[in-house]
Amino acid sequence: MIKCFLGIDIGSISTKGVIIDQDNNILYSCYLWTEGNPIEAVKRLLNNLKKDFDANKYKIVAVGTTGSARRLIGTILNASIIKNEITAHAIGTTSLYPNIKTILEIGGQDSKIILIEDGIVVDYAMNTLCAAGTGSFLSSQAKRLNVAVEDFGKIALQSKNPTKIAARCTVFAESDLVHKAQMGYKKEDIIAGLCKSVAVNYLNNVGKGKSIKPPIIFQGGVSKNIGVKKAFEDLLGCEVIAPENGHLMGALGVAILAKNSQKEIAFDFNITDTNFDTKGVECHKCPNNCEIICVRKNNQLIDAWGNRCEAGSVKI
């Protein structure tokens, strides 16, 4: 039986999973929408992976989780390691692109920049306050323009004269888009302008004051948009790599970290049949009034977090 390792990157918009071997090769992968329910999303992801998984040949011996719901899913899966997105993305990216110096990452609701020297993270920044430079922003604008978001990049490249769209925040960008459409600007020019506004917003916020050096890699769901990729290249004046598997880098990185942890666990795909639920309770034992998240497995409490002092208690 060959040992392999599972990495799951669960975010607000999408959930990604990869299974790797001892040499970090991706054996199986899956990408799907979180749909506001990370537990059910992971169950669907595991069921999808299970369909192709060769249980007669491979055995999963370690699990790693990253992303905004990493602690919740890590608790449920008894993960060997739970890591932040910065570390996971850096490890995953440098395993395939060891010479990369800058990682541009734009997800569904947040974005980040990671600067690397000699394979080590030396600086990073995240933007979680404004959605103007994220996938959810592009999705909402695609709906407004009655265009499939998957076609955004292709349409943007048809533009000869991109429309200037305010990039300061979501509200200004949306207002500007409506105004330009009503004035009669071509749809492809507006879309190209939107793609550029995403890149400009990112560089003015997440990348502000950062020393962005090539080689540069662009990843996350928005990296699939060739219009945004071209906008970054135009603004930075150099090539930007957008790999086919760029959306899997966080899952790959945490799978590698799980392998390197050398903490083997018992994993069974049938965990999808287990009933998990969460409940938020408020502790009133001190003025903090901490909101505590309780996780139950088949009605048994298995973990809780959110406590900020020793006075806190968990209601079962």
N, C-alpha and C positions, 0 to 999 in steps of 0.2 A: 504494500500500500504506500503510495507516494504522498508525502505531506504537502499540504497547501495552506494558504492563508487568505482570510476574507477581510476586506476593508470596505467600510461603508461611510460615505460622506452624505449626511442628511441636512439639507438646508430648508429654508422657508418655501422655496419654489420647487426645487427638484431634489431627488434622492438618487445617489449613484452608488453602485457596488461593483467591486472587482474581486476575483479570486486569482491569486498568483502562485507560482511555484517557487522553489528554492532560489532560482536565478532571477526572480522578479519579473518573469514573463507573465503577461496577462492571459490566463486560461479562459476565463469567462468574465463577461461584464454585463451590466444592465443599467439603464437610465430611465427614470420615470418621474412623474409629477408627484409632489408631496401632498397636494390638495388639502392642506391645512390639518392633516392627521398623520404625524410622523410614525406612529406605531403601525397603523394600517398600511402606510406606504412601505415600510420595511418588510412587513409580512408579504405584500405583493412582490417586492423585489426578491425576497428569498424564494418565493414560489416560482418566479421566472428563472432564477439561477438554477433551481433544482431541476427544472425540465431538461436542461442540457448537461447538468453535472454528472460525471461518470463516477458513481459511488463505488464501483468495483475497482477503480484505478486510483482514485484520490481520496484523501481524508483531510478535512479542515481541522487544524489543530490549534489555531489562534485567530482571534477576531480583534480588529481595531475599529474605532469609530471617531469621526471628526464631524465638523459642521455645527450649526446652531443647536441641534438636538442631540449632540454627541453624548451628553451625560445620561439622558433618558434612554437612548437606544443602547448605550454601553452597559447600563444597568440591566436592561432586559436580556441582552445577549451574553451577559457575564463576560464582557470583553477583557482581553488581556491588557489592552492599553486604550486610553481615551486621550486624544490630543487636539490642540487648537488647530485652526485652519492654516495659520501661517506656517507652522512646522510641517504639517502634512503636505501642503502644496509645494513647499521648498524641497522636501525629501522626494516626493513623486517626480517633480520636474527635473531635478538634477540627476536622478537615476537614469533618465533618458537623454537629457541634454546637459552634460557635466560642465560645459563652458558658459552656460547662461549667466548673465549678470543682472538682468532685470526681468521680473515677472509682473505683467499687467494682468490683473484678474477682475473680471466683472461678472457677477452672478445675478440672481433674480432680484434681490433687494439690497445688496451691499456690494462693495468693491474694495479691492486692496492692491497695494503695490509692495513688492518684496525685492530688496536689493541684496545681491549675493556677490561675495568675493571668495574665490578659491573654494567654492562649494559650501560656504558658511553664510548664514543670514547676518548681515551687518546693519540693516535698517528695514523698517516697514511702516506702513500706515494703512489705516482702514477708514472707510467712510460709510457710516450707517445712518446719517441724519437726513440726507436728501436722495431721492430716488431718480433724479434727473439723468443720472448716468448709469442706469441699471437696466436689466432685462425687463422688469415689470413696467418701466416707463416706456420702453420700445413696444411692448405688447399692447399697452393701452393706446398708444398713438397709432399703431397698425389697425386696431379695431376702429378708431376714429376715422381713419382714411379708407376703411373697407379693403384692406390689403392683408394678406397672410404674412405674419411676421417673418416666416421662413423665406419670403420673397423680397424682403426689405433690401438686403445687400445687393441682389441682382438688379433690382430696379434703380438703386442708388448709383450704380456704375453706369447707367444709361444717361445720367445727368451731365450736361455740358456747363451748367451754371448753377451750382448749389445755392439754394436760398439761405440767407443768414437767419438762423433761429436763435433766439435768446437762450443761453445755456446756464443761466445762474441758478435756476431751480425748476422744479416740475411745473409749478403754477405759471411762471413766466413763459416757459417753453410751450406749454399747451395754449396759452393765450396767443402767443406769437404765431403758432402753427395755424390756428383758426383764422387769425387776421390775414396771414399770407394766402391761405386757401381762398378766402373771400375776395381778395384782390386779384385773383386769377393766376397765381403762380402755378407752373406745371407740377403735377404730382411727383414726378421723378426728381425735380429740383428740390421740392420740400423734403422728400425722403432723404436725399443726399445731405441736405442741411441738417436734418435730425441726426443722422449718423455722425456728422462732424460735431454737432453740439454735444453728443455723448462723449466724444474724445476730448473736446475742449473742457467740458465740465470735469471730467476725470483728472486731466492734467492740472487744472486750476485748483482742485480740491485735494484729491488723494496724492497727486504727484507734486504738489507745490513745495518748492524748496528741496526736492530730492534730486540726486545726481543720477539721472537716467542714462545708462550706458548700454551699448550693444555688446553682445547679442541680446536681443529682446524677444521674449515670448509672450504671446497673448492667449489667455485661457479663460475658462468659465463659459457659460452658455452663450454670452454675447460674442465670444470669439468666432462663432459660426457665421456671424454677420460680416460678409466681405466688405460691406460699405464702411463699417466702423474700423475694420482692419486697415483699409486704404486711408481713412481719415487719420489714424495714428501714424501711418507711414509718411503722409504728407506733412503732418505737424512736427514729427520728430526727425524727418529727413534721413531715414534709414529703413532697412527692411525690418519687418516685424513678423516673426514666425507664429503661425496659428495652426498648430498640429491637429490632425483629425481626432486624436484622443484627448485634446486639451481639457475637455469637460470632466475627465476621469482622474486628473492629477491628484486631487485631494484624497480620493478613495485609494488610489495606487500608493500614495505616500503613507497613509495610515496602515495599509496592508503590510508594507515593508517594515514599518515600526512594530507592528504586531509580531512579525517574523523575528525581528531583532531582539524583541523583549525576552524571547526564550521562555515565555510563560504559556505553556500549553494548557488548553482547556478542552472540556468535552463539548462538542458542538453537534447539534442535530437539527436538520432542516424542519423536523416536525415541531419545532418550537412555535411555528406559525399556528398550530392548533391550540396553543395555550392562551388563556384569557388574561390580558393585561389591561389595567385601567389606572388612571391617574386622578388625583383629587387635590385641590388646593385648600389648605386650611390656614386660618390666621391665629397666631399665638398672641394672647393678651396678657402674658405674664410680666411684660415691661413695656415702656413707651415705644419700643421699636415696632411693635405689632407686626412681626415678621410674617411674610407669606411663605408657607412651607408647602412644597410639592411632595405628595406621597405617591409612591408607585407600588401597586399591588399585583401579585401574580396568583391567579386563582383565589382571589380574596385574601391572600396573605401578604402583609407588608414586607417588601424586600429592600426598600431604600427610601430616603427622604432627604431633601435639602432645601436651603433657603434660610436656615437659622443663622442669626448673627451673634448669639450669645448663649451661655450655658443655661439660661433660664427657660429657653424654649422647650416645647414638648410637641410630640406628634400624636395626633388623635387618630386612633385606629378604628 
